[in-house]
Amino acid sequence: MTIAELTARISAFRDARDWMQYHSPKDMAVAIIAEAGELLQHFVWKSPEESWQRGREKRDEIASEIADVGILLFELADNLGLDLAAEMNAKIDCNEQRYPVEKARGSNAKYNEL
């Protein structure tokens, strides 16, 4: 399923329930943060190794939280008239410039510190 097809399914679900009235950009951004917080709860206070283990043990629950964040993000982009695929590709292009392989490989430094 393409991003456009998935976004259309999300919008149809929303519209069938007359929920657009509750989906202002501000409310969608708040909902994204709330759902991201629920995702984060799975990993808080875990070491990197423990977080990998938690990902395996709670895979279905974590997948559900990731899906919640994705659904809200896709809808927000669509509500704002953004082509999410194009925006993501543009951001990757930007990041390729900011983080050239020869400088960034194996480093977690921010682009302005490379």
MARPA-519954 format. One line per field, with one value per residue (C-alpha): y, z, x. Coordinates in nm, 2 decimals. Each point is the difference from the previous one (the first is absolute). Layout:
! MARPA-519954
v <- (Y / ...)
w <- (Z / ...)
u <- (X / ...)
This chain:
! MARPA-519954
v <- (0.00 / 0.34 / 0.30 / 0.16 / -0.31 / -0.04 / 0.37 / -0.03 / -0.29 / 0.20 / 0.30 / -0.23 / -0.14 / 0.35 / 0.14 / -0.29 / 0.10 / 0.37 / 0.06 / 0.26 / 0.26 / -0.12 / -0.03 / 0.35 / 0.01 / 0.08 / -0.29 / -0.24 / 0.11 / -0.04 / -0.35 / -0.10 / 0.10 / -0.19 / -0.31 / 0.04 / 0.02 / -0.33 / -0.15 / 0.14 / -0.16 / -0.34 / 0.11 / 0.25 / -0.09 / -0.29 / -0.05 / -0.03 / -0.38 / -0.01 / 0.22 / -0.25 / -0.28 / 0.20 / 0.05 / -0.37 / -0.08 / 0.27 / 0.01 / 0.01 / 0.27 / 0.21 / -0.05 / 0.13 / 0.32 / 0.05 / -0.04 / 0.26 / 0.25 / -0.08 / 0.04 / 0.33 / 0.12 / -0.10 / 0.17 / 0.32 / 0.02 / -0.05 / 0.25 / 0.26 / -0.09 / -0.15 / -0.29 / -0.21 / -0.21 / 0.31 / 0.17 / -0.31 / -0.03 / 0.36 / -0.04 / -0.30 / 0.20 / 0.28 / -0.25 / -0.15 / 0.34 / 0.07 / -0.34 / -0.11 / -0.36 / 0.08 / 0.23 / -0.16 / -0.37 / -0.15 / 0.34 / 0.13 / 0.36 / 0.26 / 0.13 / 0.33 / -0.19 / -0.23)
w <- (0.00 / -0.09 / 0.23 / -0.20 / 0.03 / 0.37 / 0.05 / -0.19 / 0.22 / 0.32 / -0.13 / -0.09 / 0.35 / 0.15 / -0.23 / 0.06 / 0.37 / -0.06 / 0.19 / -0.22 / 0.23 / 0.27 / -0.22 / -0.01 / -0.06 / 0.36 / 0.12 / -0.24 / 0.12 / 0.36 / -0.08 / -0.17 / 0.31 / 0.22 / -0.20 / -0.03 / 0.38 / 0.02 / -0.23 / 0.22 / 0.31 / -0.13 / 0.01 / 0.28 / 0.24 / -0.22 / -0.11 / -0.37 / 0.04 / 0.21 / -0.25 / -0.28 / 0.23 / 0.08 / -0.38 / -0.05 / 0.31 / -0.06 / -0.38 / -0.05 / 0.25 / -0.13 / -0.36 / 0.10 / 0.15 / -0.30 / -0.22 / 0.21 / -0.06 / -0.37 / -0.05 / 0.17 / -0.19 / -0.34 / 0.07 / 0.13 / -0.32 / -0.21 / 0.19 / -0.06 / -0.37 / 0.02 / -0.22 / 0.28 / -0.24 / -0.17 / 0.33 / 0.14 / -0.32 / 0.02 / 0.36 / -0.08 / -0.28 / 0.25 / 0.25 / -0.27 / -0.04 / 0.38 / 0.08 / -0.28 / 0.04 / 0.02 / 0.31 / 0.17 / -0.03 / 0.35 / 0.17 / 0.19 / -0.02 / -0.13 / -0.35 / 0.11 / 0.22 / -0.26)
u <- (0.00 / 0.14 / 0.01 / -0.28 / -0.22 / 0.06 / -0.07 / -0.32 / -0.10 / 0.08 / -0.20 / -0.30 / 0.01 / 0.00 / -0.26 / -0.24 / 0.00 / -0.02 / 0.33 / 0.16 / -0.15 / 0.24 / 0.31 / 0.14 / 0.38 / 0.06 / -0.22 / 0.17 / 0.35 / -0.11 / -0.14 / 0.33 / 0.20 / -0.25 / 0.03 / 0.38 / 0.00 / -0.18 / 0.26 / 0.28 / -0.15 / 0.11 / 0.37 / 0.04 / 0.28 / 0.11 / 0.36 / 0.06 / 0.01 / -0.32 / -0.18 / 0.08 / -0.13 / -0.31 / -0.06 / 0.00 / -0.21 / -0.27 / 0.02 / -0.38 / -0.06 / 0.29 / -0.12 / -0.34 / 0.15 / 0.22 / -0.31 / -0.19 / 0.28 / 0.02 / -0.37 / -0.01 / 0.30 / -0.13 / -0.33 / 0.16 / 0.21 / -0.30 / -0.21 / 0.27 / 0.02 / 0.34 / 0.12 / 0.16 / 0.20 / 0.14 / 0.07 / 0.18 / 0.21 / 0.09 / 0.11 / 0.21 / 0.16 / 0.07 / 0.14 / 0.23 / 0.15 / 0.03 / 0.14 / 0.24 / 0.10 / 0.37 / -0.06 / -0.30 / 0.06 / 0.02 / -0.05 / -0.30 / 0.11 / -0.24 / 0.06 / 0.15 / 0.25 / 0.13)
